[in-house]
Amino acid sequence: MPQNEHYQNDILYVMQPIRNLLLALGAWPTIKKERSVYQKAYNLLLICISYTLLFCDFVPSILYWFIEATSRIRLQMIPFLLYDFMSVGQYGIFIFRYNQLKRCLMHVEEDWENVLNVDARNIMLKSARIGKRLITICGIFMYSAVITFRTILPLFQGKIITDQNITIRHFSCPGYFFSLNVQVTPVYETIFIIQFVIGFIPVSIVTSACGLTAIFVEHACGQLKILISLMTTLVQKQWQKEHEVNTMLAEIVNHQMRVRNFLRLVQHTLQEVYILEIAVNTASLCILVYFMLVDWENRNIATVCTYCISITNVTIHTFLFCYTGEQLTSQAEKVAIASCELEWFRLPDKKARSIILLIRMSNAPSKISAGIFIDLSLKTFGNE
């Protein structure tokens, strides 16, 4: 029997935003039950459709980059191509790490089922709200960007009439379409709409990556806050029997180990996602800033505004990942400080020595990183 009678509503509240995105991509793990044959076939169909659309966007751009693009245009296209590459890679990680992702989600659900008390539930809900805000902010910026770059900007650029009196209309994503005349109606309109629809897939993938990180890390932060509460209760309560102290100590140690095992699982599941995020966003920022400065010198105000929007979007997206990692690091430091400030002398003499091991465990750093190279923190964001 779950200790938290509201756990189903709580889990729905926490998971719903990211659940809807991953369900649409066919990458949402079924928790606590096996997928039926119908579900497997349906998810496989969604995955095939998503990858087909992604490559319909990616392959023509790659061909254009190799065959028709000038050196300047090739350099300008690199951020777009890197973004598509990152989306394809992250989507593959979600699919091939299905079982690990399922274990992470099951861990979160079990914690909600076995909430210790009302105060602990309120702590977890507060952390969950922060995670949902981060997902909302990421979604607003990412989906606003795809609408801007896939519709407004190509139309804003207008038409170009060549010396041969040929009208050229812009696409959001330059592509090589072999002998197909893409400038005639309705071919142009069809490709334009297809590119607009496809744009929502990579954005959904990237938002899912940010959302999973926010949910898992903020959940861990909530568990660390509960750990501080447990440690404080240990030394403030007037213990009458020694076995009660042993029970409480065991509960604290088990809670601490459970949080650490969860973070280790999250790190193993999503570390490649973080590597792609940091590497692609850093490279894109360098290129975008360079072209913004070049066009600023040439007084191309419309193009400068385009680059400013791109830079802002990439910067905020990177900041959300680093801010989430900073939240975990900061909360882990609070646990370490709280363990060192415990009034151990309130415990029975023999049990006071157990605090030494608890302090040692609490001072071991808890963080998430991009592989083993870069910690996700505000310091990392500043160094970029």
Sequence and secondary structure as in RCSB ss.txt:
>XXXX:A:sequence
MPQNEHYQNDILYVMQPIRNLLLALGAWPTIKKERSVYQKAYNLLLICISYTLLFCDFVPSILYWFIEATSRIRL
QMIPFLLYDFMSVGQYGIFIFRYNQLKRCLMHVEEDWENVLNVDARNIMLKSARIGKRLITICGIFMYSAVITFR
TILPLFQGKIITDQNITIRHFSCPGYFFSLNVQVTPVYETIFIIQFVIGFIPVSIVTSACGLTAIFVEHACGQLK
ILISLMTTLVQKQWQKEHEVNTMLAEIVNHQMRVRNFLRLVQHTLQEVYILEIAVNTASLCILVYFMLVDWENRN
IATVCTYCISITNVTIHTFLFCYTGEQLTSQAEKVAIASCELEWFRLPDKKARSIILLIRMSNAPSKISAGIFID
LSLKTFGNE
>XXXX:A:secstr
  S TTHHHHHHHHHHHHHHHHHHHT    TTS   HHHHHHHHHHHHHHHHHHHHHHHHHHHHHHHT  HHHHH
HHHHHHHHHHHHHHHHHHHHHTHHHHHHHHHHHHHHHHT  SHHHHHHHHHHHHHHHHHHHHHHHHHHHHHHIII
IIHHHHT EEE TTS EEE  SS    TT  TTSTTHHHHHHHHHHHHTHHHHHHHHHHHHHHHHHHHHHHHHHH
HHHHHHHHHHHS    HHHHHHHHHHHHHHHHHHHHHHHHHHHHHHHHHHHHHHHHHHHHHHHHHHHHHHHHTT 
HHHHHHHHHHHHHHHHHHHHHHHHHHHHHHHHHHHHHHHHT  GGGS HHHHTHHHHHHHHHTS    EETTTEE
 SHHHHHH 
